[in-house]
Amino acid sequence: MRGFLIRFLFALACAEAPVRLAIYGACLDSVNTEYNLQGRTASGAPLYKAFDSKLHIYFDPSCDGSTSDSRWIIQTLDGTPDRNQSQDLDENGLCTHTAYISSSDATTPPMGESSWTMECSSGSQAVTLALEEVERVGFQIPPAFFCSYNCGNNRGEVTRPGRCFVKSEVFATRGVSWGFLVTRMSEVPEGMSTNIPPLITEWETYSQGDMTWEGWFYVKSAPSPERSMLIGSFGTNDAETLFSSSSRRRHGAIWINSDGRLGLSTNTGTSSGYIDGPSVVDGKWHHVAAVWNQTAGGGSKILKSFKFMHVRYATISGNTEMLAELTERLANATSIEANASLDDIWVTLTDEQIIGGEGRTKVSLAVNCDVKNVDMTLARLVSSHTFENRMMWALFNTTLISNSFTGLTPVEDNVLIYDNLYPLIEYVGTGKLFVDSIEYPGRLTYSPDAENIADNGQFMIGGGHQGRPVDCEMAKVRLWSSALTKEQLTELQSCDALDVEQFIGGPYPHSVLDCNLFYSPNIP
């Protein structure tokens, strides 16, 4: 019998146990996180600890030392369970727990969905918990943006050879894992005075020119309660402020909203606008692409400014509600005058006061439009009776705005518009959103100027905005140093998976990326 027990414990110790687990579905948010393997207890069962708390998962043959009900237990412990104890691992003589499930299988906690008994705010109840293995795999960005790739005989032909980006593990925060691609050097080169690591040369070149992000996505559920990203960069996810010289973090992103709909935006440089896309939470794989075209984007931005005389900016900016309301009213008035969508309008207010309490507030407008429509839009924004009437209406109908007036009465004779400048045209690139080779309407101008779309030092795939997950799988995600056309995107959808042994451009392997780092053969 003793020999059998030794063999059993040896087999148990050698059994494959996930290195990292994730739990979903708990009634307590603290339980919905990831757990790292810490080792094994005296019974040979694996022991896990949450990466961001004192929660542990462990197997106890007898939780109080007398009961014969063996269990997997989730419990908060100041230390770790005594690995020398064969039972009652917390040594309190009681069966205390945050959650437990009866089980005779000590090899691993029950994976998949199972009913656990859990202590919720309303008391003890049955809760369906889902336990999933989380892959912790290092990978490199595939070198597609250095290479020419097609479905024909020349697949993998190198046109811009160069090294891949630095290797990085799956990025994890707030209990969520997704692909994290490093875009800045991890160390500042010797002799440099700045404490901000410089951008990796390849990334800086790649992300300041034409580029395309594309891949296959299978989204199982929309993020909740607010939006996250399928792919892109977003600095507000960082806990550090190292990569930001101001409060505005640069980003470019394919968003997925809480209703499952996609969107595309960037705030890099003088870029603006937003493109709405379709819902992709429908049980199907979808090919999604963001195309950033600077060299021949076909976009334009009309810039116009004027000043309100005897309107004190300090009063407006000191009242958050007033500032937001006036800005919104000016944007609405501009969209009507220019016959443009609100998503195409940018309004900025600044202080132009010159003498004492005189009060002068400058209004700067930016209107996105296609090059082919720029003349008509420009004509609508030229100084005119209707334009000034709409702007004055927006001002006078703002709540409490009279508190900002500094002129004599009657106000209508002293609060007025002056320096109403003739609009200027700036030709810029555009961002486009494609889903299954269908281009979705909307205008997004893209002009990074001296900035970089991943200035904060990260590029994420499969989630990441403020730590929110996207419950999805991805495959064949690639980055290109050119603005691919609709025809090229259609061709890419019919390509087979990359033959990595034949794909030139950097050291093997050039693995494709997906949210779980698996290749799915079910992609169309």
C-alpha positions as CSV (number, residue, x, y, z in Angstrom):
1,M,0.0,0.0,0.0
2,R,2.8,2.4,0.9
3,G,4.5,1.7,-2.4
4,F,1.2,2.4,-4.3
5,L,0.9,5.7,-2.4
6,I,4.5,6.7,-3.3
7,R,3.8,5.9,-6.9
8,F,0.6,7.9,-6.8
9,L,2.2,10.9,-5.3
10,F,5.1,10.7,-7.9
11,A,2.6,10.5,-10.7
12,L,0.6,13.4,-9.3
13,A,3.8,15.5,-8.9
14,C,4.7,14.8,-12.6
15,A,1.2,15.5,-13.9
16,E,0.9,18.5,-16.1
17,A,-0.5,21.5,-14.3
18,P,-1.2,24.9,-15.9
19,V,1.5,27.5,-15.1
20,R,-1.0,30.3,-15.1
21,L,-4.8,30.3,-14.6
22,A,-7.5,32.9,-15.1
23,I,-10.9,32.8,-13.4
24,Y,-14.0,34.4,-14.8
25,G,-17.6,34.6,-13.5
26,A,-17.1,35.1,-9.8
27,C,-19.5,37.3,-7.8
28,L,-16.4,39.0,-6.2
29,D,-14.3,41.0,-8.7
30,S,-11.1,40.2,-6.7
31,V,-11.5,36.5,-7.7
32,N,-11.7,37.3,-11.4
33,T,-8.0,37.5,-12.0
34,E,-5.0,35.4,-12.9
35,Y,-3.1,33.0,-10.7
36,N,0.5,31.8,-10.9
37,L,1.7,28.3,-10.0
38,Q,3.7,28.5,-6.8
39,G,4.7,24.9,-6.5
40,R,3.1,21.8,-4.9
41,T,1.7,20.9,-1.5
42,A,2.5,17.7,0.5
43,S,-0.2,15.8,-1.5
44,G,1.5,16.7,-4.7
45,A,-1.3,19.0,-5.8
46,P,-0.4,22.3,-7.5
47,L,-0.6,25.5,-5.5
48,Y,-1.6,28.9,-7.1
49,K,-1.5,32.5,-5.9
50,A,-3.2,35.5,-7.5
51,F,-0.7,37.8,-9.0
52,D,-2.3,41.0,-7.5
53,S,-3.7,39.8,-4.1
54,K,-3.4,37.2,-1.3
55,L,-5.9,34.8,-2.8
56,H,-4.7,31.2,-3.2
57,I,-6.0,28.2,-5.0
58,Y,-5.1,24.8,-3.4
59,F,-6.3,21.3,-2.9
60,D,-7.1,20.1,0.7
61,P,-8.0,16.4,1.3
62,S,-9.7,17.6,4.6
63,C,-10.2,21.3,5.2
64,D,-10.7,21.0,9.0
65,G,-8.6,17.8,9.6
66,S,-11.7,15.6,10.2
67,T,-14.1,15.9,7.3
68,S,-13.6,13.4,4.4
69,D,-14.8,16.0,1.8
70,S,-11.7,16.7,-0.3
71,R,-11.9,20.1,-2.0
72,W,-10.3,22.7,-4.2
73,I,-10.3,25.9,-2.2
74,I,-10.0,29.6,-3.1
75,Q,-9.1,31.5,0.0
76,T,-7.3,34.7,1.1
77,L,-4.2,33.8,3.2
78,D,-1.6,36.1,4.8
79,G,1.0,33.5,4.0
80,T,0.9,30.4,1.9
81,P,-0.7,27.1,2.9
82,D,1.7,24.9,4.8
83,R,3.2,22.6,2.1
84,N,4.2,20.1,4.8
85,Q,0.6,19.6,5.9
86,S,-1.3,16.7,4.3
87,Q,-4.7,18.2,5.3
88,D,-6.1,21.3,7.0
89,L,-3.6,23.3,5.0
90,D,-4.5,26.7,6.6
91,E,-4.2,25.0,10.1
92,N,-7.2,26.8,11.6
93,G,-9.3,23.6,12.2
94,L,-12.1,25.1,10.2
95,C,-13.4,24.9,6.6
96,T,-13.1,28.5,5.7
97,H,-13.1,29.7,2.1
98,T,-13.9,32.3,-0.4
99,A,-15.0,29.6,-2.8
100,Y,-14.7,25.8,-2.9
101,I,-15.7,22.8,-5.0
102,S,-15.7,19.2,-3.9
103,S,-13.3,17.0,-5.9
104,S,-11.2,13.9,-5.6
105,D,-8.9,14.9,-8.5
106,A,-5.8,16.6,-7.1
107,T,-4.0,16.9,-10.4
108,T,-5.4,20.3,-11.3
109,P,-8.3,22.6,-10.3
110,P,-11.4,21.8,-12.5
111,M,-10.8,23.5,-15.8
112,G,-13.7,25.0,-17.8
113,E,-17.0,25.9,-16.3
114,S,-18.0,24.3,-12.9
115,S,-20.3,25.1,-10.1
116,W,-18.5,26.3,-7.0
117,T,-19.9,27.2,-3.6
118,M,-18.9,30.9,-3.0
119,E,-19.3,33.5,-0.4
120,C,-21.0,36.5,-2.1
121,S,-22.3,39.7,-0.7
122,S,-25.7,38.1,-0.3
123,G,-24.3,35.0,1.3
124,S,-23.2,31.6,0.3
125,Q,-24.4,30.5,-3.1
126,A,-23.6,28.3,-6.1
127,V,-21.6,30.2,-8.7
128,T,-20.5,29.0,-12.1
129,L,-16.7,29.8,-12.4
130,A,-14.7,29.4,-15.5
131,L,-11.1,28.4,-15.1
132,E,-8.9,28.8,-18.2
133,E,-5.2,28.3,-18.8
134,V,-3.3,31.4,-19.7
135,E,-0.4,31.0,-22.0
136,R,2.8,32.9,-21.0
137,V,4.7,32.7,-24.3
138,G,7.3,35.1,-25.6
139,F,7.1,36.1,-29.2
140,Q,8.5,38.5,-31.8
141,I,6.6,40.7,-34.1
142,P,6.5,39.1,-37.5
143,P,8.6,41.1,-40.0
144,A,5.8,41.7,-42.5
145,F,6.4,45.4,-42.5
146,F,9.9,44.8,-43.9
147,C,8.7,42.4,-46.6
148,S,6.6,42.0,-49.6
149,Y,4.0,39.3,-49.1
150,N,1.5,37.9,-51.5
151,C,-0.3,34.6,-52.3
152,G,1.8,33.9,-55.4
153,N,5.2,32.3,-56.1
154,N,7.1,35.3,-54.6
155,R,5.5,35.0,-51.2
156,G,8.0,36.2,-48.6
157,E,10.2,38.1,-51.0
158,V,12.2,40.7,-49.0
159,T,12.1,44.3,-50.2
160,R,13.1,46.0,-47.0
161,P,15.2,43.6,-44.9
162,G,15.8,44.4,-41.3
163,R,15.6,43.0,-37.8
164,C,12.3,42.3,-35.9
165,F,11.2,44.3,-32.9
166,V,12.4,43.3,-29.5
167,K,11.0,40.1,-28.0
168,S,8.4,40.6,-25.3
169,E,6.2,38.3,-23.2
170,V,2.4,38.5,-23.1
171,F,1.5,41.7,-21.3
172,A,-0.7,41.3,-18.3
173,T,-2.5,43.8,-16.1
174,R,-5.5,43.8,-13.9
175,G,-5.9,40.0,-14.4
176,V,-6.0,40.2,-18.2
177,S,-3.5,39.0,-20.8
178,W,-3.0,40.2,-24.3
179,G,-0.2,40.7,-26.8
180,F,2.2,43.5,-25.9
181,L,4.7,44.7,-28.4
182,V,7.6,46.9,-27.2
183,T,8.1,50.0,-29.2
184,R,10.8,51.7,-27.1
185,M,14.3,50.6,-26.0
186,S,14.2,49.2,-22.5
187,E,17.3,51.1,-21.6
188,V,18.6,54.6,-22.3
189,P,21.8,54.5,-24.3
190,E,24.9,55.7,-22.4
191,G,25.5,59.4,-22.8
192,M,21.9,60.4,-23.5
193,S,20.6,63.1,-21.2
194,T,16.9,62.1,-21.4
195,N,15.3,59.6,-19.0
196,I,12.9,58.5,-21.7
197,P,14.0,55.5,-23.7
198,P,14.2,56.3,-27.4
199,L,11.8,54.7,-29.8
200,I,13.1,51.6,-31.6
201,T,14.4,52.8,-34.9
202,E,12.3,50.4,-37.0
203,W,9.1,51.3,-35.1
204,E,9.8,55.0,-35.4
205,T,10.2,54.7,-39.2
206,Y,7.3,52.3,-39.6
207,S,4.7,54.2,-37.5
208,Q,5.4,57.6,-39.0
209,G,4.8,56.5,-42.6
210,D,2.0,54.7,-44.4
211,M,1.0,51.5,-42.6
212,T,-1.6,48.8,-42.3
213,W,-2.7,46.7,-39.3
214,E,-4.7,43.7,-40.3
215,G,-5.8,40.3,-39.0
216,W,-8.5,37.8,-38.2
217,F,-10.6,38.3,-35.1
218,Y,-13.2,36.1,-33.4
219,V,-14.8,38.1,-30.7
220,K,-16.8,36.1,-28.3
221,S,-18.3,38.9,-26.3
222,A,-18.1,42.7,-26.2
223,P,-16.0,44.4,-23.4
224,S,-17.9,45.7,-20.4
225,P,-18.8,48.1,-19.1
226,E,-17.0,50.4,-21.5
227,R,-14.9,50.0,-24.7
228,S,-11.5,48.6,-25.2
229,M,-9.3,47.8,-28.3
230,L,-8.8,45.0,-30.7
231,I,-5.4,46.4,-31.8
232,G,-3.5,49.6,-31.3
233,S,-1.7,51.8,-28.8
234,F,-3.1,53.7,-25.9
235,G,-1.0,55.4,-23.2
236,T,-3.7,55.7,-20.5
237,N,-3.3,52.0,-19.9
238,D,0.2,52.6,-18.4
239,A,0.7,52.9,-14.7
240,E,3.8,55.0,-15.4
241,T,4.0,58.5,-17.0
242,L,7.4,57.9,-18.4
243,F,6.5,58.1,-22.1
244,S,4.4,61.2,-21.9
245,S,5.6,64.8,-22.0
246,S,2.1,66.0,-21.3
247,S,-1.2,64.7,-20.1
248,R,-2.3,63.8,-23.6
249,R,-1.2,60.3,-24.4
250,R,-0.7,59.6,-28.2
251,H,-2.7,56.7,-29.6
252,G,-4.1,55.0,-32.6
253,A,-6.7,52.2,-32.1
254,I,-9.3,49.9,-33.6
255,W,-11.8,50.2,-30.8
256,I,-14.5,47.7,-29.9
257,N,-17.4,49.3,-28.0
258,S,-19.6,47.7,-25.3
259,D,-22.2,47.0,-28.0
260,G,-19.7,45.1,-30.1
261,R,-19.3,47.8,-32.8
262,L,-15.9,48.7,-34.1
263,G,-14.4,52.2,-34.5
264,L,-11.1,53.8,-35.6
265,S,-9.5,56.9,-34.2
266,T,-6.1,58.6,-33.4
267,N,-5.1,61.7,-31.6
268,T,-1.5,61.8,-32.9
269,G,-0.3,65.2,-34.1
270,T,-3.2,67.1,-35.7
271,S,-5.2,64.0,-36.5
272,S,-8.9,64.0,-35.8
273,G,-12.2,62.4,-36.6
274,Y,-13.7,58.9,-35.9
275,I,-15.0,56.1,-38.1
276,D,-17.9,53.9,-37.0
277,G,-17.8,50.2,-38.0
278,P,-20.1,47.2,-37.7
279,S,-20.6,44.8,-34.8
280,V,-18.3,41.8,-34.9
281,V,-19.8,39.9,-31.9
282,D,-21.8,37.5,-34.0
283,G,-20.2,34.1,-33.6
284,K,-18.0,34.5,-36.8
285,W,-14.5,35.2,-37.7
286,H,-13.9,38.7,-39.3
287,H,-11.0,40.2,-41.1
288,V,-10.3,43.6,-39.7
289,A,-7.9,46.2,-41.0
290,A,-6.9,49.8,-40.2
291,V,-5.1,51.6,-43.1
292,W,-3.2,54.7,-42.4
293,N,-2.4,56.6,-45.6
294,Q,-0.3,59.8,-45.3
295,T,1.3,60.0,-48.7
296,A,-1.9,59.9,-50.8
297,G,-4.6,59.9,-48.2
298,G,-7.0,62.2,-50.0
299,G,-7.9,64.0,-46.8
300,S,-8.1,67.7,-45.9
301,K,-8.5,69.8,-42.8
302,I,-10.1,73.3,-42.9
303,L,-8.8,75.6,-40.2
304,K,-10.6,78.7,-39.1
305,S,-10.5,81.0,-36.1
306,F,-12.2,84.1,-34.7
307,K,-12.4,86.0,-31.4
308,F,-15.3,86.9,-29.1
309,M,-14.8,90.4,-27.8
310,H,-15.7,91.1,-24.1
311,V,-15.9,87.4,-23.3
312,R,-13.6,86.4,-20.4
313,Y,-12.0,83.0,-21.0
314,A,-11.0,82.6,-17.4
315,T,-14.6,82.5,-16.3
316,I,-15.6,79.9,-19.0
317,S,-12.6,77.6,-18.3
318,G,-13.3,77.9,-14.5
319,N,-16.7,76.3,-15.0
320,T,-16.3,72.8,-16.4
321,E,-20.0,72.6,-17.4
322,M,-20.0,75.9,-19.1
323,L,-16.9,75.1,-21.0
324,A,-18.3,71.8,-22.2
325,E,-21.6,73.3,-23.2
326,L,-20.2,76.2,-25.1
327,T,-17.7,73.9,-26.9
328,E,-20.5,71.5,-27.8
329,R,-22.8,74.4,-29.1
330,L,-20.0,75.8,-31.2
331,A,-19.3,72.4,-32.7
332,N,-23.0,71.9,-33.5
333,A,-23.2,75.3,-35.1
334,T,-20.1,74.6,-37.2
335,S,-21.3,71.2,-38.3
336,I,-24.6,72.8,-39.6
337,E,-22.7,75.6,-41.3
338,A,-20.2,73.3,-43.0
339,N,-22.7,70.5,-43.6
340,A,-20.4,68.1,-41.8
341,S,-20.7,65.4,-39.2
342,L,-19.9,66.3,-35.5
343,D,-17.2,63.7,-35.7
344,D,-15.5,65.9,-38.3
345,I,-15.4,69.0,-36.0
346,W,-12.8,70.1,-33.5
347,V,-13.2,73.1,-31.3
348,T,-10.6,74.7,-29.1
349,L,-10.9,77.8,-26.9
350,T,-8.0,79.9,-25.7
351,D,-7.4,83.1,-23.8
352,E,-6.6,86.2,-25.9
353,Q,-7.1,88.8,-23.2
354,I,-4.8,91.8,-23.8
355,I,-5.9,94.6,-21.5
356,G,-7.0,94.2,-17.9
357,G,-10.5,92.8,-17.6
358,E,-11.4,93.5,-21.2
359,G,-11.9,89.8,-22.1
360,R,-11.1,88.2,-25.4
361,T,-11.7,84.5,-26.1
362,K,-10.3,82.9,-29.3
363,V,-12.2,80.1,-31.0
364,S,-10.2,77.7,-33.2
365,L,-12.1,75.4,-35.5
366,A,-10.9,72.4,-37.5
367,V,-13.2,70.6,-40.0
368,N,-12.3,67.3,-41.6
369,C,-13.4,66.7,-45.2
370,D,-12.5,64.8,-48.3
371,V,-10.3,66.6,-50.8
372,K,-13.0,66.3,-53.4
373,N,-15.5,68.2,-51.2
374,V,-13.1,70.8,-49.7
375,D,-14.1,73.7,-52.0
376,M,-17.7,73.5,-51.1
377,T,-17.0,73.1,-47.4
378,L,-14.6,76.0,-47.6
379,A,-17.2,78.2,-49.2
380,R,-19.6,77.5,-46.3
381,L,-17.1,78.6,-43.7
382,V,-16.0,81.9,-45.2
383,S,-17.0,84.9,-43.1
384,S,-20.7,85.3,-43.7
385,H,-23.8,86.6,-42.0
386,T,-25.1,83.1,-41.3
387,F,-21.8,81.9,-39.9
388,E,-21.5,84.8,-37.4
389,N,-25.2,84.4,-36.4
390,R,-24.8,80.7,-35.6
391,M,-21.6,81.4,-33.5
392,M,-23.3,84.2,-31.6
393,W,-26.4,82.0,-31.0
394,A,-24.1,79.2,-29.6
395,L,-22.5,81.8,-27.3
396,F,-25.6,83.5,-26.0
397,N,-27.6,80.3,-25.4
398,T,-24.9,78.8,-23.2
399,T,-26.0,78.5,-19.5
400,L,-24.5,81.3,-17.2
401,I,-22.4,82.7,-20.1
402,S,-23.4,86.2,-19.1
403,N,-21.1,85.8,-16.1
404,S,-18.1,86.0,-18.6
405,F,-19.2,89.2,-20.3
406,T,-17.0,92.3,-19.5
407,G,-18.4,94.9,-21.8
408,L,-21.0,97.7,-21.3
409,T,-24.7,97.2,-21.6
410,P,-26.6,96.5,-23.7
411,V,-24.6,93.3,-24.1
412,E,-25.7,92.7,-27.7
413,D,-23.9,95.9,-28.7
414,N,-20.6,95.1,-27.0
415,V,-20.2,91.3,-27.2
416,L,-19.2,90.6,-30.8
417,I,-17.1,88.6,-33.2
418,Y,-13.9,90.1,-34.7
419,D,-10.7,88.8,-36.4
420,N,-13.0,86.4,-38.2
421,L,-10.2,84.9,-40.4
422,Y,-10.5,83.4,-43.8
423,P,-10.3,79.6,-43.6
424,L,-7.1,77.8,-44.5
425,I,-6.8,74.3,-46.1
426,E,-4.3,71.7,-44.8
427,Y,-4.0,68.5,-46.9
428,V,-3.5,65.5,-44.8
429,G,-3.6,61.7,-44.9
430,T,-6.6,59.6,-43.8
431,G,-7.3,56.5,-41.7
432,K,-9.7,53.9,-43.1
433,L,-11.4,51.0,-41.4
434,F,-12.1,47.8,-43.4
435,V,-14.1,44.8,-42.1
436,D,-14.2,41.8,-44.4
437,S,-12.9,44.0,-47.2
438,I,-15.8,46.5,-46.8
439,E,-14.7,50.1,-46.2
440,Y,-16.8,51.8,-43.6
441,P,-17.8,55.4,-44.1
442,G,-16.6,58.3,-42.0
443,R,-13.7,60.8,-42.1
444,L,-10.5,60.5,-40.1
445,T,-7.6,62.7,-40.9
446,Y,-4.1,61.4,-40.0
447,S,-1.2,63.8,-39.7
448,P,1.3,62.8,-36.9
449,D,3.6,65.7,-37.6
450,A,6.6,65.2,-35.2
451,E,4.7,62.8,-33.0
452,N,4.5,59.0,-33.1
453,I,1.4,56.9,-32.9
454,A,2.9,54.7,-30.2
455,D,4.8,57.5,-28.4
456,N,4.0,55.9,-25.0
457,G,6.1,52.8,-25.8
458,Q,3.5,50.1,-26.3
459,F,1.4,48.5,-29.0
460,M,-1.2,46.0,-27.8
461,I,-3.3,43.3,-29.4
462,G,-6.5,41.8,-28.0
463,G,-7.4,44.5,-25.4
464,G,-5.6,46.9,-23.2
465,H,-7.4,50.2,-22.8
466,Q,-7.5,50.8,-19.1
467,G,-6.9,47.1,-18.4
468,R,-10.1,45.9,-20.1
469,P,-10.1,42.6,-21.8
470,V,-11.5,41.6,-25.2
471,D,-12.9,38.1,-25.0
472,C,-11.5,37.0,-28.4
473,E,-9.2,34.9,-30.5
474,M,-7.0,36.4,-33.2
475,A,-4.9,34.9,-35.9
476,K,-2.6,36.0,-38.8
477,V,-2.3,39.5,-37.5
478,R,0.3,41.5,-39.5
479,L,1.8,45.0,-39.6
480,W,2.7,46.5,-43.0
481,S,4.8,49.5,-43.9
482,S,2.4,50.5,-46.7
483,A,-1.3,51.5,-47.1
484,L,-2.8,48.4,-48.5
485,T,-5.7,48.7,-50.9
486,K,-9.1,47.1,-50.7
487,E,-8.0,44.7,-53.5
488,Q,-4.8,43.7,-51.6
489,L,-6.8,43.2,-48.3
490,T,-9.2,40.9,-50.2
491,E,-6.2,38.9,-51.6
492,L,-4.7,38.6,-48.1
493,Q,-7.9,37.0,-46.8
494,S,-7.5,34.1,-49.2
495,C,-3.8,33.5,-48.3
496,D,-2.8,30.4,-46.4
497,A,-1.0,30.7,-43.1
498,L,2.6,31.9,-43.4
499,D,5.1,29.3,-44.1
500,V,7.5,30.5,-41.4
501,E,10.5,28.4,-42.5
502,Q,10.4,30.1,-45.9
503,F,9.6,33.6,-44.7
504,I,12.7,35.7,-44.7
505,G,13.4,38.8,-42.6
506,G,14.6,37.8,-39.2
507,P,15.4,34.9,-36.9
508,Y,13.0,31.9,-36.8
509,P,10.2,31.6,-35.6
510,H,8.0,34.3,-37.2
511,S,4.9,33.2,-35.4
512,V,1.6,34.9,-36.1
513,L,-0.3,36.4,-33.2
514,D,-3.6,35.7,-31.6
515,C,-5.3,36.5,-28.3
516,N,-4.6,33.1,-26.9
517,L,-1.5,32.6,-29.1
518,F,-3.2,29.7,-30.9
519,Y,-3.7,29.3,-34.6
520,S,-7.4,28.5,-35.4
521,P,-8.0,26.3,-38.4
522,N,-11.6,27.5,-38.5
523,I,-10.8,30.8,-40.1
524,P,-12.4,31.0,-43.6
